[in-house]
Amino acid sequence: MDKIEEAAKPLGFNIRKQNYKMKLQGDKTGRKGHLSVATEVFEVAPSLHMVELRKTGGDTLEFHKFYKSFSSGLKDVMWKTEENSEEVIGGSAPLGSLLH
């Protein structure tokens, strides 16, 4: 969760943590208000986690831009399969699928 926080803060997001969930709130007001993103971390194995990102407010295009920047900040801990490389569906995205 620390890595997620480290990747989100430079992008201008305020972060609230609770258990294995985080809420990211953008500082800037976009076309449809502040971009809000909910994250949830699932433990797949002791050293392997899956992170789900979900847009909870703001513009979908801004979410796609955020996702690209955010995921590039986590390249050192992300593992991708060919099937899901850079796939963002609507306002939801499995973060590369798995973090280790």
C-alpha positions in Angstrom: 0.0 0.0 0.0 3.0 2.3 0.6 4.0 1.9 -3.1 0.5 2.9 -4.2 0.6 6.0 -2.0 4.1 6.9 -3.3 2.8 6.7 -6.9 -0.4 8.7 -6.3 1.0 11.6 -4.2 3.2 13.1 -7.0 0.1 13.1 -9.3 -1.7 15.5 -6.9 -3.9 13.1 -5.0 -5.0 13.2 -1.3 -5.1 9.7 0.2 -7.3 8.1 2.8 -6.4 4.6 4.0 -8.6 2.1 5.7 -7.6 -1.5 6.1 -6.9 -2.8 2.6 -8.7 0.0 0.8 -7.6 3.5 -0.2 -9.5 6.5 -1.5 -7.6 8.8 -3.8 -9.0 12.3 -4.3 -7.5 14.6 -7.0 -6.5 18.1 -6.0 -7.5 19.7 -9.3 -11.1 20.2 -10.5 -11.6 18.6 -13.9 -14.4 18.7 -16.4 -16.7 16.7 -14.2 -15.3 17.7 -10.7 -12.5 16.1 -8.8 -11.2 12.7 -10.0 -11.9 10.2 -7.2 -10.4 6.7 -7.3 -11.1 3.8 -4.9 -8.5 1.1 -4.6 -8.8 -2.3 -2.9 -5.8 -4.7 -2.3 -6.4 -8.4 -2.4 -3.7 -10.8 -1.1 -3.3 -13.6 -3.6 -0.3 -15.2 -1.9 1.9 -14.0 0.9 4.1 -11.9 -1.4 1.6 -11.4 -4.2 -1.2 -8.9 -4.2 -3.9 -7.8 -6.7 -5.0 -4.2 -6.7 -8.3 -3.0 -8.1 -8.8 0.6 -9.1 -12.3 2.0 -9.6 -13.2 5.6 -10.7 -15.8 6.8 -8.2 -16.0 10.4 -9.4 -14.8 12.7 -12.1 -14.1 12.3 -15.8 -13.4 8.9 -17.4 -10.8 10.4 -19.8 -9.0 11.9 -16.7 -9.1 8.4 -15.1 -7.5 6.8 -18.1 -4.7 9.5 -18.1 -4.3 9.0 -14.3 -4.1 5.2 -14.7 -1.3 5.5 -17.3 0.8 7.8 -15.1 0.0 5.9 -11.9 0.8 2.4 -13.3 4.1 3.7 -14.8 5.1 4.8 -11.3 4.6 1.2 -10.1 6.5 -0.6 -12.9 9.1 -1.9 -10.5 6.5 -3.9 -8.6 3.9 -4.7 -11.3 3.5 -8.0 -13.1 1.5 -8.1 -16.3 0.1 -10.9 -18.4 -0.2 -10.4 -22.2 -4.0 -10.5 -21.8 -4.4 -7.5 -19.6 -1.5 -5.2 -20.5 -2.8 -1.7 -20.3 -6.4 -2.7 -20.4 -8.8 -0.2 -18.8 -12.5 -1.0 -19.0 -14.9 1.9 -18.4 -13.9 3.4 -15.1 -12.3 0.3 -13.6 -8.9 -1.3 -14.0 -7.1 -4.2 -12.5 -3.7 -2.6 -11.8 -1.5 -4.6 -14.1 -3.2 -7.4 -12.3 -0.7 -8.3 -9.7 1.8 -6.5 -7.5 4.6 -8.3 -5.6 
